[in-house]
């Protein structure tokens, strides 16, 4: 599974977004860190605020 996802993301980053392949590992690291931070902060916000009804 990891190989398939990595291959798919690699072609998007290098071919369509025109980043050099040497930056691929750094960009994937930053993307993973952003996902972790987003999940953690979303969990904290859900625990403290919950879903509020719209006015």
PDB file with one MODEL, atoms N, CA, C and O in Angstrom:
MODEL        1
ATOM      1  N   UNK A   1       0.835  -1.201   0.000  1.00  0.00           N
ATOM      2  CA  UNK A   1       0.000   0.000   0.000  1.00  0.00           C
ATOM      3  C   UNK A   1       0.868   1.247   0.000  1.00  0.00           C
ATOM      4  O   UNK A   1       0.595   2.187  -0.747  1.00  0.00           O
ATOM      5  N   UNK A   2       1.897   1.273   0.816  1.00  0.00           N
ATOM      6  CA  UNK A   2       2.744   2.456   0.915  1.00  0.00           C
ATOM      7  C   UNK A   2       3.412   2.772  -0.415  1.00  0.00           C
ATOM      8  O   UNK A   2       3.527   3.937  -0.794  1.00  0.00           O
ATOM      9  N   UNK A   3       3.854   1.734  -1.126  1.00  0.00           N
ATOM     10  CA  UNK A   3       4.512   1.934  -2.411  1.00  0.00           C
ATOM     11  C   UNK A   3       3.555   2.567  -3.421  1.00  0.00           C
ATOM     12  O   UNK A   3       3.948   3.442  -4.193  1.00  0.00           O
ATOM     13  N   UNK A   4       2.308   2.125  -3.413  1.00  0.00           N
ATOM     14  CA  UNK A   4       1.322   2.669  -4.350  1.00  0.00           C
ATOM     15  C   UNK A   4       1.054   4.133  -4.050  1.00  0.00           C
ATOM     16  O   UNK A   4       1.026   4.952  -4.969  1.00  0.00           O
ATOM     17  N   UNK A   5       0.857   4.476  -2.791  1.00  0.00           N
ATOM     18  CA  UNK A   5       0.583   5.859  -2.417  1.00  0.00           C
ATOM     19  C   UNK A   5       1.795   6.734  -2.693  1.00  0.00           C
ATOM     20  O   UNK A   5       1.660   7.839  -3.219  1.00  0.00           O
ATOM     21  N   UNK A   6       2.981   6.246  -2.339  1.00  0.00           N
ATOM     22  CA  UNK A   6       4.196   7.003  -2.594  1.00  0.00           C
ATOM     23  C   UNK A   6       4.397   7.255  -4.083  1.00  0.00           C
ATOM     24  O   UNK A   6       4.776   8.360  -4.472  1.00  0.00           O
ATOM     25  N   UNK A   7       4.152   6.262  -4.916  1.00  0.00           N
ATOM     26  CA  UNK A   7       4.316   6.409  -6.354  1.00  0.00           C
ATOM     27  C   UNK A   7       3.327   7.431  -6.900  1.00  0.00           C
ATOM     28  O   UNK A   7       3.688   8.247  -7.748  1.00  0.00           O
ATOM     29  N   UNK A   8       2.097   7.398  -6.428  1.00  0.00           N
ATOM     30  CA  UNK A   8       1.078   8.334  -6.882  1.00  0.00           C
ATOM     31  C   UNK A   8       1.435   9.764  -6.477  1.00  0.00           C
ATOM     32  O   UNK A   8       1.337  10.680  -7.294  1.00  0.00           O
ATOM     33  N   UNK A   9       1.841   9.958  -5.245  1.00  0.00           N
ATOM     34  CA  UNK A   9       2.198  11.292  -4.768  1.00  0.00           C
ATOM     35  C   UNK A   9       3.469  11.784  -5.445  1.00  0.00           C
ATOM     36  O   UNK A   9       3.600  12.973  -5.734  1.00  0.00           O
ATOM     37  N   UNK A  10       4.408  10.875  -5.700  1.00  0.00           N
ATOM     38  CA  UNK A  10       5.668  11.247  -6.343  1.00  0.00           C
ATOM     39  C   UNK A  10       5.413  11.856  -7.723  1.00  0.00           C
ATOM     40  O   UNK A  10       6.007  12.878  -8.066  1.00  0.00           O
ATOM     41  N   UNK A  11       4.548  11.246  -8.506  1.00  0.00           N
ATOM     42  CA  UNK A  11       4.277  11.786  -9.837  1.00  0.00           C
ATOM     43  C   UNK A  11       3.567  13.132  -9.760  1.00  0.00           C
ATOM     44  O   UNK A  11       3.808  14.001 -10.599  1.00  0.00           O
ATOM     45  N   UNK A  12       2.698  13.321  -8.772  1.00  0.00           N
ATOM     46  CA  UNK A  12       2.039  14.619  -8.615  1.00  0.00           C
ATOM     47  C   UNK A  12       3.039  15.716  -8.257  1.00  0.00           C
ATOM     48  O   UNK A  12       2.999  16.811  -8.817  1.00  0.00           O
ATOM     49  N   UNK A  13       3.936  15.409  -7.318  1.00  0.00           N
ATOM     50  CA  UNK A  13       4.890  16.410  -6.854  1.00  0.00           C
ATOM     51  C   UNK A  13       5.926  16.733  -7.919  1.00  0.00           C
ATOM     52  O   UNK A  13       6.243  17.902  -8.138  1.00  0.00           O
ATOM     53  N   UNK A  14       6.453  15.719  -8.581  1.00  0.00           N
ATOM     54  CA  UNK A  14       7.546  15.964  -9.524  1.00  0.00           C
ATOM     55  C   UNK A  14       7.056  16.378 -10.908  1.00  0.00           C
ATOM     56  O   UNK A  14       7.644  17.268 -11.521  1.00  0.00           O
ATOM     57  N   UNK A  15       5.997  15.757 -11.414  1.00  0.00           N
ATOM     58  CA  UNK A  15       5.559  16.033 -12.782  1.00  0.00           C
ATOM     59  C   UNK A  15       4.638  17.244 -12.887  1.00  0.00           C
ATOM     60  O   UNK A  15       4.827  18.104 -13.747  1.00  0.00           O
ATOM     61  N   UNK A  16       3.646  17.308 -12.010  1.00  0.00           N
ATOM     62  CA  UNK A  16       2.645  18.359 -12.135  1.00  0.00           C
ATOM     63  C   UNK A  16       2.994  19.631 -11.364  1.00  0.00           C
ATOM     64  O   UNK A  16       2.679  20.738 -11.799  1.00  0.00           O
ATOM     65  N   UNK A  17       3.648  19.458 -10.215  1.00  0.00           N
ATOM     66  CA  UNK A  17       3.989  20.627  -9.407  1.00  0.00           C
ATOM     67  C   UNK A  17       5.413  21.104  -9.675  1.00  0.00           C
ATOM     68  O   UNK A  17       5.827  22.146  -9.167  1.00  0.00           O
ATOM     69  N   UNK A  18       6.160  20.347 -10.468  1.00  0.00           N
ATOM     70  CA  UNK A  18       7.504  20.703 -10.945  1.00  0.00           C
ATOM     71  C   UNK A  18       8.524  20.909  -9.829  1.00  0.00           C
ATOM     72  O   UNK A  18       9.388  21.780  -9.927  1.00  0.00           O
ATOM     73  N   UNK A  19       8.422  20.108  -8.765  1.00  0.00           N
ATOM     74  CA  UNK A  19       9.471  20.088  -7.755  1.00  0.00           C
ATOM     75  C   UNK A  19      10.531  19.094  -8.189  1.00  0.00           C
ATOM     76  O   UNK A  19      10.234  18.139  -8.906  1.00  0.00           O
ATOM     77  N   UNK A  20      11.762  19.312  -7.760  1.00  0.00           N
ATOM     78  CA  UNK A  20      12.821  18.377  -8.128  1.00  0.00           C
ATOM     79  C   UNK A  20      12.694  17.100  -7.301  1.00  0.00           C
ATOM     80  O   UNK A  20      12.256  17.146  -6.152  1.00  0.00           O
ATOM     81  N   UNK A  21      13.074  15.965  -7.877  1.00  0.00           N
ATOM     82  CA  UNK A  21      12.988  14.704  -7.133  1.00  0.00           C
ATOM     83  C   UNK A  21      13.848  14.690  -5.870  1.00  0.00           C
ATOM     84  O   UNK A  21      13.573  13.919  -4.950  1.00  0.00           O
ATOM     85  N   UNK A  22      14.863  15.513  -5.812  1.00  0.00           N
ATOM     86  CA  UNK A  22      15.696  15.539  -4.614  1.00  0.00           C
ATOM     87  C   UNK A  22      14.957  16.149  -3.420  1.00  0.00           C
ATOM     88  O   UNK A  22      15.338  15.892  -2.278  1.00  0.00           O
ATOM     89  N   UNK A  23      13.931  16.932  -3.647  1.00  0.00           N
ATOM     90  CA  UNK A  23      13.134  17.516  -2.559  1.00  0.00           C
ATOM     91  C   UNK A  23      11.966  16.633  -2.135  1.00  0.00           C
ATOM     92  O   UNK A  23      11.232  16.976  -1.208  1.00  0.00           O
ATOM     93  N   UNK A  24      11.791  15.507  -2.805  1.00  0.00           N
ATOM     94  CA  UNK A  24      10.623  14.661  -2.570  1.00  0.00           C
ATOM     95  C   UNK A  24      10.546  14.184  -1.118  1.00  0.00           C
ATOM     96  O   UNK A  24       9.483  14.266  -0.504  1.00  0.00           O
ATOM     97  N   UNK A  25      11.647  13.692  -0.563  1.00  0.00           N
ATOM     98  CA  UNK A  25      11.626  13.197   0.820  1.00  0.00           C
ATOM     99  C   UNK A  25      11.288  14.300   1.801  1.00  0.00           C
ATOM    100  O   UNK A  25      10.517  14.079   2.734  1.00  0.00           O
ATOM    101  N   UNK A  26      11.847  15.479   1.609  1.00  0.00           N
ATOM    102  CA  UNK A  26      11.550  16.595   2.500  1.00  0.00           C
ATOM    103  C   UNK A  26      10.079  17.001   2.399  1.00  0.00           C
ATOM    104  O   UNK A  26       9.438  17.253   3.419  1.00  0.00           O
ATOM    105  N   UNK A  27       9.547  17.065   1.197  1.00  0.00           N
ATOM    106  CA  UNK A  27       8.144  17.443   1.030  1.00  0.00           C
ATOM    107  C   UNK A  27       7.208  16.405   1.630  1.00  0.00           C
ATOM    108  O   UNK A  27       6.190  16.760   2.225  1.00  0.00           O
ATOM    109  N   UNK A  28       7.543  15.119   1.480  1.00  0.00           N
ATOM    110  CA  UNK A  28       6.715  14.075   2.085  1.00  0.00           C
ATOM    111  C   UNK A  28       6.783  14.127   3.605  1.00  0.00           C
ATOM    112  O   UNK A  28       5.786  13.865   4.279  1.00  0.00           O
ATOM    113  N   UNK A  29       7.941  14.459   4.146  1.00  0.00           N
ATOM    114  CA  UNK A  29       8.078  14.617   5.596  1.00  0.00           C
ATOM    115  C   UNK A  29       7.216  15.772   6.089  1.00  0.00           C
ATOM    116  O   UNK A  29       6.500  15.633   7.081  1.00  0.00           O
ATOM    117  N   UNK A  30       7.281  16.910   5.405  1.00  0.00           N
ATOM    118  CA  UNK A  30       6.470  18.062   5.802  1.00  0.00           C
ATOM    119  C   UNK A  30       4.979  17.776   5.670  1.00  0.00           C
ATOM    120  O   UNK A  30       4.184  18.211   6.503  1.00  0.00           O
ATOM    121  N   UNK A  31       4.602  17.049   4.628  1.00  0.00           N
ATOM    122  CA  UNK A  31       3.200  16.681   4.437  1.00  0.00           C
ATOM    123  C   UNK A  31       2.722  15.774   5.567  1.00  0.00           C
ATOM    124  O   UNK A  31       1.618  15.951   6.081  1.00  0.00           O
ATOM    125  N   UNK A  32       3.543  14.809   5.952  1.00  0.00           N
ATOM    126  CA  UNK A  32       3.190  13.924   7.061  1.00  0.00           C
ATOM    127  C   UNK A  32       3.065  14.671   8.370  1.00  0.00           C
ATOM    128  O   UNK A  32       2.150  14.415   9.153  1.00  0.00           O
ATOM    129  N   UNK A  33       3.988  15.600   8.614  1.00  0.00           N
ATOM    130  CA  UNK A  33       3.911  16.394   9.840  1.00  0.00           C
ATOM    131  C   UNK A  33       2.664  17.268   9.854  1.00  0.00           C
ATOM    132  O   UNK A  33       2.042  17.439  10.902  1.00  0.00           O
ATOM    133  N   UNK A  34       2.293  17.821   8.709  1.00  0.00           N
ATOM    134  CA  UNK A  34       1.082  18.643   8.624  1.00  0.00           C
ATOM    135  C   UNK A  34      -0.161  17.799   8.898  1.00  0.00           C
ATOM    136  O   UNK A  34      -1.095  18.270   9.546  1.00  0.00           O
ATOM    137  N   UNK A  35      -0.180  16.562   8.414  1.00  0.00           N
ATOM    138  CA  UNK A  35      -1.315  15.670   8.692  1.00  0.00           C
ATOM    139  C   UNK A  35      -1.411  15.359  10.179  1.00  0.00           C
ATOM    140  O   UNK A  35      -2.508  15.346  10.739  1.00  0.00           O
ATOM    141  N   UNK A  36      -0.279  15.110  10.822  1.00  0.00           N
ATOM    142  CA  UNK A  36      -0.284  14.799  12.256  1.00  0.00           C
ATOM    143  C   UNK A  36      -0.778  15.993  13.061  1.00  0.00           C
ATOM    144  O   UNK A  36      -1.606  15.836  13.957  1.00  0.00           O
ATOM    145  N   UNK A  37      -0.277  17.185  12.749  1.00  0.00           N
ATOM    146  CA  UNK A  37      -0.691  18.399  13.463  1.00  0.00           C
ATOM    147  C   UNK A  37      -2.174  18.671  13.238  1.00  0.00           C
ATOM    148  O   UNK A  37      -2.883  19.051  14.170  1.00  0.00           O
ATOM    149  N   UNK A  38      -2.645  18.483  12.018  1.00  0.00           N
ATOM    150  CA  UNK A  38      -4.058  18.686  11.716  1.00  0.00           C
ATOM    151  C   UNK A  38      -4.961  17.725  12.459  1.00  0.00           C
ATOM    152  O   UNK A  38      -6.014  18.116  12.963  1.00  0.00           O
ATOM    153  N   UNK A  39      -4.551  16.461  12.529  1.00  0.00           N
ATOM    154  CA  UNK A  39      -5.352  15.482  13.258  1.00  0.00           C
ATOM    155  C   UNK A  39      -5.379  15.773  14.748  1.00  0.00           C
ATOM    156  O   UNK A  39      -6.429  15.685  15.384  1.00  0.00           O
ATOM    157  N   UNK A  40      -4.226  16.119  15.304  1.00  0.00           N
ATOM    158  CA  UNK A  40      -4.169  16.427  16.741  1.00  0.00           C
ATOM    159  C   UNK A  40      -5.002  17.658  17.077  1.00  0.00           C
ATOM    160  O   UNK A  40      -5.778  17.635  18.032  1.00  0.00           O
ATOM    161  N   UNK A  41      -4.850  18.725  16.307  1.00  0.00           N
ATOM    162  CA  UNK A  41      -5.596  19.948  16.604  1.00  0.00           C
ATOM    163  C   UNK A  41      -7.094  19.762  16.354  1.00  0.00           C
ATOM    164  O   UNK A  41      -7.913  20.331  17.076  1.00  0.00           O
ATOM    165  N   UNK A  42      -7.457  18.985  15.356  1.00  0.00           N
ATOM    166  CA  UNK A  42      -8.875  18.700  15.124  1.00  0.00           C
ATOM    167  C   UNK A  42      -9.480  17.909  16.263  1.00  0.00           C
ATOM    168  O   UNK A  42     -10.625  18.140  16.652  1.00  0.00           O
ATOM    169  N   UNK A  43      -8.700  16.963  16.805  1.00  0.00           N
ATOM    170  CA  UNK A  43      -9.184  16.198  17.949  1.00  0.00           C
ATOM    171  C   UNK A  43      -9.361  17.052  19.181  1.00  0.00           C
ATOM    172  O   UNK A  43     -10.338  16.894  19.912  1.00  0.00           O
ATOM    173  N   UNK A  44      -8.422  17.962  19.420  1.00  0.00           N
ATOM    174  CA  UNK A  44      -8.528  18.853  20.583  1.00  0.00           C
ATOM    175  C   UNK A  44      -9.734  19.767  20.435  1.00  0.00           C
ATOM    176  O   UNK A  44     -10.483  19.967  21.391  1.00  0.00           O
ATOM    177  N   UNK A  45      -9.926  20.319  19.251  1.00  0.00           N
ATOM    178  CA  UNK A  45     -11.078  21.196  19.034  1.00  0.00           C
ATOM    179  C   UNK A  45     -12.391  20.439  19.177  1.00  0.00           C
ATOM    180  O   UNK A  45     -13.355  20.978  19.721  1.00  0.00           O
ATOM    181  N   UNK A  46     -12.446  19.218  18.706  1.00  0.00           N
ATOM    182  CA  UNK A  46     -13.669  18.421  18.835  1.00  0.00           C
ATOM    183  C   UNK A  46     -13.948  18.069  20.294  1.00  0.00           C
ATOM    184  O   UNK A  46     -15.104  18.030  20.715  1.00  0.00           O
ATOM    185  N   UNK A  47     -12.880  17.810  21.073  1.00  0.00           N
ATOM    186  CA  UNK A  47     -13.069  17.485  22.481  1.00  0.00           C
ATOM    187  C   UNK A  47     -13.569  18.696  23.279  1.00  0.00           C
ATOM    188  O   UNK A  47     -14.396  18.541  24.177  1.00  0.00           O
ATOM    189  N   UNK A  48     -13.091  19.861  22.970  1.00  0.00           N
ATOM    190  CA  UNK A  48     -13.454  21.042  23.754  1.00  0.00           C
ATOM    191  C   UNK A  48     -14.700  21.753  23.252  1.00  0.00           C
ATOM    192  O   UNK A  48     -15.479  22.266  24.055  1.00  0.00           O
ATOM    193  N   UNK A  49     -14.901  21.793  21.959  1.00  0.00           N
ATOM    194  CA  UNK A  49     -16.038  22.538  21.442  1.00  0.00           C
ATOM    195  C   UNK A  49     -17.177  21.666  20.979  1.00  0.00           C
ATOM    196  O   UNK A  49     -18.347  22.006  21.155  1.00  0.00           O
ATOM    197  N   UNK A  50     -16.831  20.537  20.384  1.00  0.00           N
ATOM    198  CA  UNK A  50     -17.877  19.676  19.830  1.00  0.00           C
ATOM    199  C   UNK A  50     -18.516  20.327  18.616  1.00  0.00           C
ATOM    200  O   UNK A  50     -18.019  21.325  18.093  1.00  0.00           O
ATOM    201  N   UNK A  51     -19.598  19.761  18.188  1.00  0.00           N
ATOM    202  CA  UNK A  51     -20.318  20.300  17.038  1.00  0.00           C
ATOM    203  C   UNK A  51     -21.356  21.302  17.553  1.00  0.00           C
ATOM    204  O   UNK A  51     -22.209  20.958  18.372  1.00  0.00           O
ATOM    205  N   UNK A  52     -21.276  22.508  17.079  1.00  0.00           N
ATOM    206  CA  UNK A  52     -22.205  23.549  17.490  1.00  0.00           C
ATOM    207  C   UNK A  52     -23.276  23.716  16.413  1.00  0.00           C
ATOM    208  O   UNK A  52     -22.959  23.676  15.225  1.00  0.00           O
ATOM    209  N   UNK A  53     -24.527  23.901  16.802  1.00  0.00           N
ATOM    210  CA  UNK A  53     -25.579  24.120  15.803  1.00  0.00           C
ATOM    211  C   UNK A  53     -25.402  25.480  15.127  1.00  0.00           C
ATOM    212  O   UNK A  53     -24.967  26.449  15.749  1.00  0.00           O
ATOM    213  N   UNK A  54     -25.743  25.528  13.868  1.00  0.00           N
ATOM    214  CA  UNK A  54     -25.683  26.793  13.139  1.00  0.00           C
ATOM    215  C   UNK A  54     -26.866  27.664  13.515  1.00  0.00           C
ATOM    216  O   UNK A  54     -27.944  27.149  13.813  1.00  0.00           O
ATOM    217  N   UNK A  55     -26.680  28.993  13.505  1.00  0.00           N
ATOM    218  CA  UNK A  55     -27.798  29.878  13.877  1.00  0.00           C
ATOM    219  C   UNK A  55     -28.874  29.896  12.821  1.00  0.00           C
ATOM    220  O   UNK A  55     -29.881  30.587  12.977  1.00  0.00           O
TER     221      UNK A  55
ENDMDL
END
